[in-house]
């Protein structure tokens, strides 16, 4: 598996983790005041999603600049 496939797979799993942490936040808020660690738990996967998403966004443009015909894998 090449680098681009790893980034895509990590991005998919991070999106699942992010969705679960946001859902846990809604459930915790419905039950009362949630702890601070739970409120801030979606931030780490969100920032990692930002970086992996930006990487995948730039791939076709970088490939076009290099003259690569695959354009992003």
CHARMM-style PDB file with segment names, atoms N, HN, CA, C and O in Angstrom:
ATOM      1  N   UNK     1       0.850  -1.181   0.000  1.00  0.00      PROA
ATOM      2  CA  UNK     1       0.000   0.000   0.000  1.00  0.00      PROA
ATOM      3  C   UNK     1       0.894   1.241   0.000  1.00  0.00      PROA
ATOM      4  O   UNK     1       1.824   1.336   0.801  1.00  0.00      PROA
ATOM      5  N   UNK     2       0.622   2.169  -0.872  1.00  0.00      PROA
ATOM      6  HN  UNK     2      -0.134   2.092  -1.522  1.00  0.00      PROA
ATOM      7  CA  UNK     2       1.461   3.364  -0.951  1.00  0.00      PROA
ATOM      8  C   UNK     2       0.994   4.431   0.045  1.00  0.00      PROA
ATOM      9  O   UNK     2      -0.009   4.265   0.739  1.00  0.00      PROA
ATOM     10  N   UNK     3       1.740   5.512   0.090  1.00  0.00      PROA
ATOM     11  HN  UNK     3       2.555   5.647  -0.474  1.00  0.00      PROA
ATOM     12  CA  UNK     3       1.511   6.582   1.065  1.00  0.00      PROA
ATOM     13  C   UNK     3       0.109   7.177   0.940  1.00  0.00      PROA
ATOM     14  O   UNK     3      -0.548   7.424   1.951  1.00  0.00      PROA
ATOM     15  N   UNK     4      -0.354   7.410  -0.290  1.00  0.00      PROA
ATOM     16  HN  UNK     4       0.180   7.210  -1.111  1.00  0.00      PROA
ATOM     17  CA  UNK     4      -1.667   8.021  -0.485  1.00  0.00      PROA
ATOM     18  C   UNK     4      -2.789   7.131   0.036  1.00  0.00      PROA
ATOM     19  O   UNK     4      -3.773   7.623   0.590  1.00  0.00      PROA
ATOM     20  N   UNK     5      -2.641   5.831  -0.141  1.00  0.00      PROA
ATOM     21  HN  UNK     5      -1.842   5.431  -0.591  1.00  0.00      PROA
ATOM     22  CA  UNK     5      -3.659   4.901   0.359  1.00  0.00      PROA
ATOM     23  C   UNK     5      -3.687   4.893   1.889  1.00  0.00      PROA
ATOM     24  O   UNK     5      -4.755   4.798   2.493  1.00  0.00      PROA
ATOM     25  N   UNK     6      -2.511   4.993   2.512  1.00  0.00      PROA
ATOM     26  HN  UNK     6      -1.643   5.070   2.021  1.00  0.00      PROA
ATOM     27  CA  UNK     6      -2.452   5.054   3.975  1.00  0.00      PROA
ATOM     28  C   UNK     6      -3.157   6.308   4.495  1.00  0.00      PROA
ATOM     29  O   UNK     6      -3.910   6.247   5.467  1.00  0.00      PROA
ATOM     30  N   UNK     7      -2.909   7.431   3.849  1.00  0.00      PROA
ATOM     31  HN  UNK     7      -2.297   7.480   3.059  1.00  0.00      PROA
ATOM     32  CA  UNK     7      -3.533   8.685   4.285  1.00  0.00      PROA
ATOM     33  C   UNK     7      -5.044   8.597   4.141  1.00  0.00      PROA
ATOM     34  O   UNK     7      -5.775   9.038   5.028  1.00  0.00      PROA
ATOM     35  N   UNK     8      -5.522   8.038   3.043  1.00  0.00      PROA
ATOM     36  HN  UNK     8      -4.929   7.681   2.322  1.00  0.00      PROA
ATOM     37  CA  UNK     8      -6.966   7.889   2.840  1.00  0.00      PROA
ATOM     38  C   UNK     8      -7.590   6.975   3.883  1.00  0.00      PROA
ATOM     39  O   UNK     8      -8.667   7.265   4.403  1.00  0.00      PROA
ATOM     40  N   UNK     9      -6.914   5.867   4.194  1.00  0.00      PROA
ATOM     41  HN  UNK     9      -6.038   5.630   3.772  1.00  0.00      PROA
ATOM     42  CA  UNK     9      -7.444   4.934   5.189  1.00  0.00      PROA
ATOM     43  C   UNK     9      -7.465   5.573   6.575  1.00  0.00      PROA
ATOM     44  O   UNK     9      -8.443   5.432   7.309  1.00  0.00      PROA
ATOM     45  N   UNK    10      -6.404   6.265   6.932  1.00  0.00      PROA
ATOM     46  HN  UNK    10      -5.609   6.380   6.336  1.00  0.00      PROA
ATOM     47  CA  UNK    10      -6.353   6.958   8.226  1.00  0.00      PROA
ATOM     48  C   UNK    10      -7.449   8.025   8.292  1.00  0.00      PROA
ATOM     49  O   UNK    10      -8.089   8.198   9.329  1.00  0.00      PROA
ATOM     50  N   UNK    11      -7.660   8.729   7.194  1.00  0.00      PROA
ATOM     51  HN  UNK    11      -7.140   8.588   6.351  1.00  0.00      PROA
ATOM     52  CA  UNK    11      -8.699   9.761   7.153  1.00  0.00      PROA
ATOM     53  C   UNK    11     -10.080   9.141   7.389  1.00  0.00      PROA
ATOM     54  O   UNK    11     -10.903   9.714   8.102  1.00  0.00      PROA
ATOM     55  N   UNK    12     -10.333   7.979   6.796  1.00  0.00      PROA
ATOM     56  HN  UNK    12      -9.664   7.513   6.216  1.00  0.00      PROA
ATOM     57  CA  UNK    12     -11.621   7.296   6.994  1.00  0.00      PROA
ATOM     58  C   UNK    12     -11.828   6.915   8.446  1.00  0.00      PROA
ATOM     59  O   UNK    12     -12.897   7.155   9.008  1.00  0.00      PROA
ATOM     60  N   UNK    13     -10.804   6.319   9.061  1.00  0.00      PROA
ATOM     61  HN  UNK    13      -9.936   6.125   8.604  1.00  0.00      PROA
ATOM     62  CA  UNK    13     -10.944   5.908  10.459  1.00  0.00      PROA
ATOM     63  C   UNK    13     -11.058   7.105  11.395  1.00  0.00      PROA
ATOM     64  O   UNK    13     -11.796   7.054  12.379  1.00  0.00      PROA
ATOM     65  N   UNK    14     -10.337   8.173  11.099  1.00  0.00      PROA
ATOM     66  HN  UNK    14      -9.737   8.214  10.299  1.00  0.00      PROA
ATOM     67  CA  UNK    14     -10.449   9.385  11.910  1.00  0.00      PROA
ATOM     68  C   UNK    14     -11.854   9.964  11.829  1.00  0.00      PROA
ATOM     69  O   UNK    14     -12.368  10.481  12.821  1.00  0.00      PROA
ATOM     70  N   UNK    15     -12.478   9.884  10.665  1.00  0.00      PROA
ATOM     71  HN  UNK    15     -12.061   9.464   9.859  1.00  0.00      PROA
ATOM     72  CA  UNK    15     -13.840  10.410  10.537  1.00  0.00      PROA
ATOM     73  C   UNK    15     -14.813   9.606  11.383  1.00  0.00      PROA
ATOM     74  O   UNK    15     -15.751  10.169  11.947  1.00  0.00      PROA
ATOM     75  N   UNK    16     -14.605   8.290  11.482  1.00  0.00      PROA
ATOM     76  HN  UNK    16     -13.843   7.832  11.024  1.00  0.00      PROA
ATOM     77  CA  UNK    16     -15.457   7.461  12.340  1.00  0.00      PROA
ATOM     78  C   UNK    16     -15.249   7.830  13.804  1.00  0.00      PROA
ATOM     79  O   UNK    16     -16.213   7.975  14.555  1.00  0.00      PROA
ATOM     80  N   UNK    17     -13.983   7.981  14.209  1.00  0.00      PROA
ATOM     81  HN  UNK    17     -13.200   7.863  13.599  1.00  0.00      PROA
ATOM     82  CA  UNK    17     -13.677   8.357  15.594  1.00  0.00      PROA
ATOM     83  C   UNK    17     -14.267   9.724  15.921  1.00  0.00      PROA
ATOM     84  O   UNK    17     -14.843   9.909  16.994  1.00  0.00      PROA
ATOM     85  N   UNK    18     -14.130  10.680  15.008  1.00  0.00      PROA
ATOM     86  HN  UNK    18     -13.662  10.530  14.137  1.00  0.00      PROA
ATOM     87  CA  UNK    18     -14.672  12.014  15.217  1.00  0.00      PROA
ATOM     88  C   UNK    18     -16.187  11.959  15.384  1.00  0.00      PROA
ATOM     89  O   UNK    18     -16.734  12.593  16.286  1.00  0.00      PROA
ATOM     90  N   UNK    19     -16.866  11.207  14.524  1.00  0.00      PROA
ATOM     91  HN  UNK    19     -16.422  10.691  13.791  1.00  0.00      PROA
ATOM     92  CA  UNK    19     -18.322  11.094  14.603  1.00  0.00      PROA
ATOM     93  C   UNK    19     -18.752  10.483  15.930  1.00  0.00      PROA
ATOM     94  O   UNK    19     -19.724  10.937  16.532  1.00  0.00      PROA
ATOM     95  N   UNK    20     -18.045   9.468  16.389  1.00  0.00      PROA
ATOM     96  HN  UNK    20     -17.255   9.099  15.900  1.00  0.00      PROA
ATOM     97  CA  UNK    20     -18.391   8.839  17.663  1.00  0.00      PROA
ATOM     98  C   UNK    20     -18.180   9.784  18.844  1.00  0.00      PROA
ATOM     99  O   UNK    20     -18.986   9.801  19.775  1.00  0.00      PROA
ATOM    100  N   UNK    21     -17.102  10.572  18.812  1.00  0.00      PROA
ATOM    101  HN  UNK    21     -16.448  10.559  18.056  1.00  0.00      PROA
ATOM    102  CA  UNK    21     -16.867  11.504  19.918  1.00  0.00      PROA
ATOM    103  C   UNK    21     -17.909  12.622  19.936  1.00  0.00      PROA
ATOM    104  O   UNK    21     -18.309  13.073  21.009  1.00  0.00      PROA
ATOM    105  N   UNK    22     -18.347  13.070  18.772  1.00  0.00      PROA
ATOM    106  HN  UNK    22     -18.021  12.704  17.901  1.00  0.00      PROA
ATOM    107  CA  UNK    22     -19.389  14.095  18.726  1.00  0.00      PROA
ATOM    108  C   UNK    22     -20.711  13.512  19.226  1.00  0.00      PROA
ATOM    109  O   UNK    22     -21.435  14.173  19.971  1.00  0.00      PROA
ATOM    110  N   UNK    23     -21.029  12.283  18.825  1.00  0.00      PROA
ATOM    111  HN  UNK    23     -20.441  11.746  18.221  1.00  0.00      PROA
ATOM    112  CA  UNK    23     -22.252  11.634  19.306  1.00  0.00      PROA
ATOM    113  C   UNK    23     -22.201  11.441  20.820  1.00  0.00      PROA
ATOM    114  O   UNK    23     -23.206  11.636  21.504  1.00  0.00      PROA
ATOM    115  N   UNK    24     -21.042  11.060  21.345  1.00  0.00      PROA
ATOM    116  HN  UNK    24     -20.225  10.901  20.789  1.00  0.00      PROA
ATOM    117  CA  UNK    24     -20.883  10.907  22.793  1.00  0.00      PROA
ATOM    118  C   UNK    24     -21.096  12.242  23.505  1.00  0.00      PROA
ATOM    119  O   UNK    24     -21.656  12.279  24.601  1.00  0.00      PROA
ATOM    120  N   UNK    25     -20.657  13.324  22.893  1.00  0.00      PROA
ATOM    121  HN  UNK    25     -20.202  13.294  22.003  1.00  0.00      PROA
ATOM    122  CA  UNK    25     -20.881  14.645  23.466  1.00  0.00      PROA
ATOM    123  C   UNK    25     -22.362  14.968  23.567  1.00  0.00      PROA
ATOM    124  O   UNK    25     -22.816  15.463  24.598  1.00  0.00      PROA
ATOM    125  N   UNK    26     -23.120  14.695  22.513  1.00  0.00      PROA
ATOM    126  HN  UNK    26     -22.750  14.293  21.675  1.00  0.00      PROA
ATOM    127  CA  UNK    26     -24.553  14.970  22.539  1.00  0.00      PROA
ATOM    128  C   UNK    26     -25.265  14.132  23.599  1.00  0.00      PROA
ATOM    129  O   UNK    26     -26.143  14.633  24.302  1.00  0.00      PROA
ATOM    130  N   UNK    27     -24.892  12.874  23.714  1.00  0.00      PROA
ATOM    131  HN  UNK    27     -24.179  12.467  23.143  1.00  0.00      PROA
ATOM    132  CA  UNK    27     -25.499  12.008  24.728  1.00  0.00      PROA
ATOM    133  C   UNK    27     -25.157  12.515  26.118  1.00  0.00      PROA
ATOM    134  O   UNK    27     -26.028  12.581  26.985  1.00  0.00      PROA
ATOM    135  N   UNK    28     -23.900  12.875  26.342  1.00  0.00      PROA
ATOM    136  HN  UNK    28     -23.191  12.822  25.638  1.00  0.00      PROA
ATOM    137  CA  UNK    28     -23.475  13.359  27.654  1.00  0.00      PROA
ATOM    138  C   UNK    28     -24.157  14.673  28.008  1.00  0.00      PROA
ATOM    139  O   UNK    28     -24.519  14.888  29.165  1.00  0.00      PROA
ATOM    140  N   UNK    29     -24.336  15.556  27.028  1.00  0.00      PROA
ATOM    141  HN  UNK    29     -24.042  15.381  26.088  1.00  0.00      PROA
ATOM    142  CA  UNK    29     -25.004  16.829  27.306  1.00  0.00      PROA
ATOM    143  C   UNK    29     -26.484  16.632  27.615  1.00  0.00      PROA
ATOM    144  O   UNK    29     -27.066  17.402  28.378  1.00  0.00      PROA
ATOM    145  N   UNK    30     -27.092  15.609  27.030  1.00  0.00      PROA
ATOM    146  HN  UNK    30     -26.619  14.983  26.410  1.00  0.00      PROA
ATOM    147  CA  UNK    30     -28.493  15.321  27.318  1.00  0.00      PROA
ATOM    148  C   UNK    30     -28.666  14.788  28.738  1.00  0.00      PROA
ATOM    149  O   UNK    30     -29.727  14.948  29.341  1.00  0.00      PROA
ATOM    150  N   UNK    31     -27.625  14.158  29.267  1.00  0.00      PROA
ATOM    151  HN  UNK    31     -26.763  14.028  28.777  1.00  0.00      PROA
ATOM    152  CA  UNK    31     -27.698  13.582  30.607  1.00  0.00      PROA
ATOM    153  C   UNK    31     -27.266  14.552  31.695  1.00  0.00      PROA
ATOM    154  O   UNK    31     -27.418  14.246  32.877  1.00  0.00      PROA
ATOM    155  N   UNK    32     -26.739  15.699  31.335  1.00  0.00      PROA
ATOM    156  HN  UNK    32     -26.615  15.947  30.375  1.00  0.00      PROA
ATOM    157  CA  UNK    32     -26.277  16.668  32.323  1.00  0.00      PROA
ATOM    158  C   UNK    32     -25.010  17.346  31.858  1.00  0.00      PROA
ATOM    159  O   UNK    32     -24.713  17.392  30.664  1.00  0.00      PROA
ATOM    160  N   UNK    33     -24.268  17.870  32.813  1.00  0.00      PROA
ATOM    161  HN  UNK    33     -24.510  17.833  33.783  1.00  0.00      PROA
ATOM    162  CA  UNK    33     -23.021  18.568  32.512  1.00  0.00      PROA
ATOM    163  C   UNK    33     -21.911  17.551  32.234  1.00  0.00      PROA
ATOM    164  O   UNK    33     -21.518  16.814  33.138  1.00  0.00      PROA
ATOM    165  N   UNK    34     -21.401  17.498  30.999  1.00  0.00      PROA
ATOM    166  HN  UNK    34     -21.721  18.097  30.264  1.00  0.00      PROA
ATOM    167  CA  UNK    34     -20.348  16.518  30.699  1.00  0.00      PROA
ATOM    168  C   UNK    34     -18.994  16.990  31.222  1.00  0.00      PROA
ATOM    169  O   UNK    34     -18.772  18.189  31.392  1.00  0.00      PROA
ATOM    170  N   UNK    35     -18.088  16.042  31.477  1.00  0.00      PROA
ATOM    171  HN  UNK    35     -18.268  15.068  31.339  1.00  0.00      PROA
ATOM    172  CA  UNK    35     -16.739  16.432  31.911  1.00  0.00      PROA
ATOM    173  C   UNK    35     -15.975  17.118  30.775  1.00  0.00      PROA
ATOM    174  O   UNK    35     -16.267  16.914  29.597  1.00  0.00      PROA
ATOM    175  N   UNK    36     -15.006  17.920  31.154  1.00  0.00      PROA
ATOM    176  HN  UNK    36     -14.769  18.085  32.111  1.00  0.00      PROA
ATOM    177  CA  UNK    36     -14.268  18.712  30.168  1.00  0.00      PROA
ATOM    178  C   UNK    36     -13.527  17.842  29.162  1.00  0.00      PROA
ATOM    179  O   UNK    36     -13.443  18.194  27.985  1.00  0.00      PROA
ATOM    180  N   UNK    37     -12.992  16.718  29.606  1.00  0.00      PROA
ATOM    181  HN  UNK    37     -13.060  16.432  30.562  1.00  0.00      PROA
ATOM    182  CA  UNK    37     -12.243  15.864  28.678  1.00  0.00      PROA
ATOM    183  C   UNK    37     -13.143  15.321  27.576  1.00  0.00      PROA
ATOM    184  O   UNK    37     -12.692  15.104  26.451  1.00  0.00      PROA
ATOM    185  N   UNK    38     -14.411  15.102  27.898  1.00  0.00      PROA
ATOM    186  HN  UNK    38     -14.777  15.278  28.812  1.00  0.00      PROA
ATOM    187  CA  UNK    38     -15.337  14.602  26.887  1.00  0.00      PROA
ATOM    188  C   UNK    38     -15.734  15.711  25.914  1.00  0.00      PROA
ATOM    189  O   UNK    38     -15.903  15.469  24.719  1.00  0.00      PROA
ATOM    190  N   UNK    39     -15.880  16.921  26.435  1.00  0.00      PROA
ATOM    191  HN  UNK    39     -15.743  17.117  27.406  1.00  0.00      PROA
ATOM    192  CA  UNK    39     -16.247  18.051  25.581  1.00  0.00      PROA
ATOM    193  C   UNK    39     -15.149  18.331  24.555  1.00  0.00      PROA
ATOM    194  O   UNK    39     -15.441  18.633  23.398  1.00  0.00      PROA
ATOM    195  N   UNK    40     -13.904  18.232  24.972  1.00  0.00      PROA
ATOM    196  HN  UNK    40     -13.667  17.987  25.912  1.00  0.00      PROA
ATOM    197  CA  UNK    40     -12.791  18.547  24.079  1.00  0.00      PROA
ATOM    198  C   UNK    40     -12.268  17.337  23.316  1.00  0.00      PROA
ATOM    199  O   UNK    40     -11.348  17.480  22.511  1.00  0.00      PROA
ATOM    200  N   UNK    41     -12.816  16.166  23.540  1.00  0.00      PROA
ATOM    201  HN  UNK    41     -13.563  16.050  24.194  1.00  0.00      PROA
ATOM    202  CA  UNK    41     -12.320  14.958  22.879  1.00  0.00      PROA
ATOM    203  C   UNK    41     -12.430  14.982  21.356  1.00  0.00      PROA
ATOM    204  O   UNK    41     -11.586  14.360  20.711  1.00  0.00      PROA
ATOM    205  N   UNK    42     -13.407  15.653  20.724  1.00  0.00      PROA
ATOM    206  HN  UNK    42     -14.093  16.159  21.247  1.00  0.00      PROA
ATOM    207  CA  UNK    42     -13.424  15.662  19.251  1.00  0.00      PROA
ATOM    208  C   UNK    42     -12.333  16.519  18.609  1.00  0.00      PROA
ATOM    209  O   UNK    42     -12.117  16.423  17.401  1.00  0.00      PROA
ATOM    210  N   UNK    43     -11.653  17.339  19.374  1.00  0.00      PROA
ATOM    211  HN  UNK    43     -11.828  17.417  20.355  1.00  0.00      PROA
ATOM    212  CA  UNK    43     -10.695  18.266  18.771  1.00  0.00      PROA
ATOM    213  C   UNK    43      -9.484  17.574  18.153  1.00  0.00      PROA
ATOM    214  O   UNK    43      -9.041  17.964  17.073  1.00  0.00      PROA
ATOM    215  N   UNK    44      -8.944  16.556  18.815  1.00  0.00      PROA
ATOM    216  HN  UNK    44      -9.304  16.239  19.692  1.00  0.00      PROA
ATOM    217  CA  UNK    44      -7.769  15.872  18.259  1.00  0.00      PROA
ATOM    218  C   UNK    44      -8.092  15.215  16.919  1.00  0.00      PROA
ATOM    219  O   UNK    44      -7.377  15.458  15.948  1.00  0.00      PROA
ATOM    220  N   UNK    45      -9.147  14.387  16.825  1.00  0.00      PROA
ATOM    221  HN  UNK    45      -9.728  14.189  17.614  1.00  0.00      PROA
ATOM    222  CA  UNK    45      -9.441  13.829  15.502  1.00  0.00      PROA
ATOM    223  C   UNK    45      -9.801  14.889  14.469  1.00  0.00      PROA
ATOM    224  O   UNK    45      -9.531  14.716  13.281  1.00  0.00      PROA
ATOM    225  N   UNK    46     -10.412  15.986  14.918  1.00  0.00      PROA
ATOM    226  HN  UNK    46     -10.631  16.126  15.883  1.00  0.00      PROA
ATOM    227  CA  UNK    46     -10.764  17.049  13.980  1.00  0.00      PROA
ATOM    228  C   UNK    46      -9.517  17.680  13.366  1.00  0.00      PROA
ATOM    229  O   UNK    46      -9.473  17.907  12.157  1.00  0.00      PROA
ATOM    230  N   UNK    47      -8.508  17.967  14.182  1.00  0.00      PROA
ATOM    231  HN  UNK    47      -8.544  17.783  15.165  1.00  0.00      PROA
ATOM    232  CA  UNK    47      -7.281  18.549  13.650  1.00  0.00      PROA
ATOM    233  C   UNK    47      -6.536  17.562  12.756  1.00  0.00      PROA
ATOM    234  O   UNK    47      -5.961  17.958  11.743  1.00  0.00      PROA
ATOM    235  N   UNK    48      -6.542  16.281  13.124  1.00  0.00      PROA
ATOM    236  HN  UNK    48      -7.009  15.959  13.948  1.00  0.00      PROA
ATOM    237  CA  UNK    48      -5.901  15.285  12.273  1.00  0.00      PROA
ATOM    238  C   UNK    48      -6.655  15.135  10.952  1.00  0.00      PROA
ATOM    239  O   UNK    48      -6.041  14.930   9.905  1.00  0.00      PROA
ATOM    240  N   UNK    49      -7.989  15.238  11.001  1.00  0.00      PROA
ATOM    241  HN  UNK    49      -8.488  15.405  11.851  1.00  0.00      PROA
ATOM    242  CA  UNK    49      -8.780  15.224   9.769  1.00  0.00      PROA
ATOM    243  C   UNK    49      -8.453  16.428   8.900  1.00  0.00      PROA
ATOM    244  O   UNK    49      -8.409  16.323   7.674  1.00  0.00      PROA
ATOM    245  N   UNK    50      -8.225  17.567   9.532  1.00  0.00      PROA
ATOM    246  HN  UNK    50      -8.261  17.652  10.527  1.00  0.00      PROA
ATOM    247  CA  UNK    50      -7.873  18.774   8.784  1.00  0.00      PROA
ATOM    248  C   UNK    50      -6.592  18.555   7.984  1.00  0.00      PROA
ATOM    249  O   UNK    50      -6.532  18.873   6.797  1.00  0.00      PROA
ATOM    250  N   UNK    51      -5.567  18.009   8.642  1.00  0.00      PROA
ATOM    251  HN  UNK    51      -5.615  17.751   9.607  1.00  0.00      PROA
ATOM    252  CA  UNK    51      -4.285  17.833   7.971  1.00  0.00      PROA
ATOM    253  C   UNK    51      -4.350  16.762   6.887  1.00  0.00      PROA
ATOM    254  O   UNK    51      -3.809  16.949   5.797  1.00  0.00      PROA
ATOM    255  N   UNK    52      -5.002  15.649   7.178  1.00  0.00      PROA
ATOM    256  HN  UNK    52      -5.441  15.497   8.063  1.00  0.00      PROA
ATOM    257  CA  UNK    52      -5.095  14.605   6.152  1.00  0.00      PROA
ATOM    258  C   UNK    52      -5.994  15.052   4.996  1.00  0.00      PROA
ATOM    259  O   UNK    52      -5.735  14.712   3.842  1.00  0.00      PROA
ATOM    260  N   UNK    53      -7.043  15.808   5.301  1.00  0.00      PROA
ATOM    261  HN  UNK    53      -7.253  16.085   6.239  1.00  0.00      PROA
ATOM    262  CA  UNK    53      -7.912  16.316   4.244  1.00  0.00      PROA
ATOM    263  C   UNK    53      -7.213  17.339   3.368  1.00  0.00      PROA
ATOM    264  O   UNK    53      -7.378  17.328   2.148  1.00  0.00      PROA
ATOM    265  N   UNK    54      -6.435  18.222   3.977  1.00  0.00      PROA
ATOM    266  HN  UNK    54      -6.302  18.231   4.968  1.00  0.00      PROA
ATOM    267  CA  UNK    54      -5.674  19.186   3.183  1.00  0.00      PROA
ATOM    268  C   UNK    54      -4.642  18.487   2.313  1.00  0.00      PROA
ATOM    269  O   UNK    54      -4.416  18.883   1.170  1.00  0.00      PROA
ATOM    270  N   UNK    55      -4.018  17.452   2.850  1.00  0.00      PROA
ATOM    271  HN  UNK    55      -4.201  17.130   3.779  1.00  0.00      PROA
ATOM    272  CA  UNK    55      -3.049  16.689   2.056  1.00  0.00      PROA
ATOM    273  C   UNK    55      -3.730  16.086   0.826  1.00  0.00      PROA
ATOM    274  O   UNK    55      -3.207  16.174  -0.285  1.00  0.00      PROA
ATOM    275  N   UNK    56      -4.898  15.473   1.032  1.00  0.00      PROA
ATOM    276  HN  UNK    56      -5.322  15.401   1.935  1.00  0.00      PROA
ATOM    277  CA  UNK    56      -5.605  14.865  -0.098  1.00  0.00      PROA
ATOM    278  C   UNK    56      -6.130  15.920  -1.068  1.00  0.00      PROA
ATOM    279  O   UNK    56      -6.233  15.666  -2.268  1.00  0.00      PROA
ATOM    280  N   UNK    57      -6.459  17.091  -0.556  1.00  0.00      PROA
ATOM    281  HN  UNK    57      -6.375  17.298   0.419  1.00  0.00      PROA
ATOM    282  CA  UNK    57      -6.935  18.174  -1.417  1.00  0.00      PROA
ATOM    283  C   UNK    57      -5.830  18.666  -2.345  1.00  0.00      PROA
ATOM    284  O   UNK    57      -6.083  18.977  -3.509  1.00  0.00      PROA
ATOM    285  N   UNK    58      -4.600  18.735  -1.828  1.00  0.00      PROA
ATOM    286  HN  UNK    58      -4.394  18.482  -0.882  1.00  0.00      PROA
ATOM    287  CA  UNK    58      -3.484  19.275  -2.591  1.00  0.00      PROA
ATOM    288  C   UNK    58      -2.900  18.248  -3.568  1.00  0.00      PROA
ATOM    289  O   UNK    58      -2.237  18.627  -4.533  1.00  0.00      PROA
ATOM    290  N   UNK    59      -3.137  16.961  -3.330  1.00  0.00      PROA
ATOM    291  HN  UNK    59      -3.676  16.653  -2.546  1.00  0.00      PROA
ATOM    292  CA  UNK    59      -2.544  15.913  -4.175  1.00  0.00      PROA
ATOM    293  C   UNK    59      -2.742  16.115  -5.674  1.00  0.00      PROA
ATOM    294  O   UNK    59      -1.756  16.062  -6.410  1.00  0.00      PROA
ATOM    295  N   UNK    60      -3.955  16.344  -6.168  1.00  0.00      PROA
ATOM    296  HN  UNK    60      -4.756  16.388  -5.570  1.00  0.00      PROA
ATOM    297  CA  UNK    60      -4.106  16.491  -7.622  1.00  0.00      PROA
ATOM    298  C   UNK    60      -3.353  17.692  -8.186  1.00  0.00      PROA
ATOM    299  O   UNK    60      -2.831  17.631  -9.299  1.00  0.00      PROA
ATOM    300  N   UNK    61      -3.295  18.776  -7.428  1.00  0.00      PROA
ATOM    301  HN  UNK    61      -3.719  18.826  -6.524  1.00  0.00      PROA
ATOM    302  CA  UNK    61      -2.590  19.966  -7.898  1.00  0.00      PROA
ATOM    303  C   UNK    61      -1.084  19.735  -7.910  1.00  0.00      PROA
ATOM    304  O   UNK    61      -0.394  20.194  -8.820  1.00  0.00      PROA
ATOM    305  N   UNK    62      -0.573  19.032  -6.913  1.00  0.00      PROA
ATOM    306  HN  UNK    62      -1.134  18.659  -6.173  1.00  0.00      PROA
ATOM    307  CA  UNK    62       0.853  18.734  -6.872  1.00  0.00      PROA
ATOM    308  C   UNK    62       1.230  17.770  -7.991  1.00  0.00      PROA
ATOM    309  O   UNK    62       2.294  17.901  -8.597  1.00  0.00      PROA
ATOM    310  N   UNK    63       0.364  16.806  -8.263  1.00  0.00      PROA
ATOM    311  HN  UNK    63      -0.500  16.699  -7.771  1.00  0.00      PROA
ATOM    312  CA  UNK    63       0.635  15.851  -9.337  1.00  0.00      PROA
ATOM    313  C   UNK    63       0.597  16.553 -10.695  1.00  0.00      PROA
ATOM    314  O   UNK    63       1.388  16.241 -11.585  1.00  0.00      PROA
ATOM    315  N   UNK    64      -0.312  17.487 -10.843  1.00  0.00      PROA
ATOM    316  HN  UNK    64      -0.955  17.740 -10.120  1.00  0.00      PROA
ATOM    317  CA  UNK    64      -0.414  18.236 -12.101  1.00  0.00      PROA
ATOM    318  C   UNK    64       0.854  19.081 -12.293  1.00  0.00      PROA
ATOM    319  O   UNK    64       1.350  19.210 -13.412  1.00  0.00      PROA
ATOM    320  N   UNK    65       1.365  19.644 -11.224  1.00  0.00      PROA
ATOM    321  HN  UNK    65       0.962  19.539 -10.315  1.00  0.00      PROA
ATOM    322  CA  UNK    65       2.567  20.448 -11.303  1.00  0.00      PROA
ATOM    323  C   UNK    65       3.797  19.629 -11.654  1.00  0.00      PROA
ATOM    324  O   UNK    65       4.716  20.125 -12.306  1.00  0.00      PROA
ATOM    325  N   UNK    66       3.815  18.355 -11.216  1.00  0.00      PROA
ATOM    326  HN  UNK    66       3.068  17.951 -10.687  1.00  0.00      PROA
ATOM    327  CA  UNK    66       4.934  17.471 -11.537  1.00  0.00      PROA
ATOM    328  C   UNK    66       4.776  16.820 -12.900  1.00  0.00      PROA
ATOM    329  O   UNK    66       5.719  16.230 -13.427  1.00  0.00      PROA
ATOM    330  N   UNK    67       3.577  16.928 -13.473  1.00  0.00      PROA
ATOM    331  HN  UNK    67       2.810  17.408 -13.045  1.00  0.00      PROA
ATOM    332  CA  UNK    67       3.323  16.293 -14.751  1.00  0.00      PROA
ATOM    333  C   UNK    67       2.924  14.849 -14.615  1.00  0.00      PROA
ATOM    334  O   UNK    67       2.962  14.106 -15.596  1.00  0.00      PROA
ATOM    335  N   UNK    68       2.543  14.429 -13.429  1.00  0.00      PROA
ATOM    336  HN  UNK    68       2.512  15.032 -12.632  1.00  0.00      PROA
ATOM    337  CA  UNK    68       2.119  13.054 -13.176  1.00  0.00      PROA
ATOM    338  C   UNK    68       0.705  12.850 -13.731  1.00  0.00      PROA
ATOM    339  O   UNK    68      -0.183  13.666 -13.482  1.00  0.00      PROA
ATOM    340  N   UNK    69       0.498  11.782 -14.471  1.00  0.00      PROA
ATOM    341  HN  UNK    69       1.219  11.119 -14.674  1.00  0.00      PROA
ATOM    342  CA  UNK    69      -0.802  11.541 -15.090  1.00  0.00      PROA
ATOM    343  C   UNK    69      -1.786  10.882 -14.129  1.00  0.00      PROA
ATOM    344  O   UNK    69      -2.990  10.902 -14.386  1.00  0.00      PROA
ATOM    345  N   UNK    70      -1.303  10.293 -13.014  1.00  0.00      PROA
ATOM    346  HN  UNK    70      -0.326  10.277 -12.805  1.00  0.00      PROA
ATOM    347  CA  UNK    70      -2.202   9.627 -12.087  1.00  0.00      PROA
ATOM    348  C   UNK    70      -3.038  10.614 -11.299  1.00  0.00      PROA
ATOM    349  O   UNK    70      -4.175  10.298 -10.950  1.00  0.00      PROA
ATOM    350  N   UNK    71      -2.528  11.783 -11.007  1.00  0.00      PROA
ATOM    351  HN  UNK    71      -1.604  12.040 -11.291  1.00  0.00      PROA
ATOM    352  CA  UNK    71      -3.223  12.882 -10.307  1.00  0.00      PROA
ATOM    353  C   UNK    71      -3.881  12.427  -9.018  1.00  0.00      PROA
ATOM    354  O   UNK    71      -5.104  12.470  -8.884  1.00  0.00      PROA
ATOM    355  N   UNK    72      -3.066  11.995  -8.075  1.00  0.00      PROA
ATOM    356  HN  UNK    72      -2.073  11.961  -8.184  1.00  0.00      PROA
ATOM    357  CA  UNK    72      -3.571  11.737  -6.747  1.00  0.00      PROA
ATOM    358  C   UNK    72      -3.780  10.281  -6.411  1.00  0.00      PROA
ATOM    359  O   UNK    72      -4.384   9.978  -5.382  1.00  0.00      PROA
ATOM    360  N   UNK    73      -3.320   9.394  -7.213  1.00  0.00      PROA
ATOM    361  HN  UNK    73      -2.829   9.641  -8.049  1.00  0.00      PROA
ATOM    362  CA  UNK    73      -3.348   7.993  -6.826  1.00  0.00      PROA
ATOM    363  C   UNK    73      -4.430   7.260  -7.462  1.00  0.00      PROA
ATOM    364  OT1 UNK    73      -4.582   6.060  -7.231  1.00  0.00      PROA
TER     365      UNK     73
END
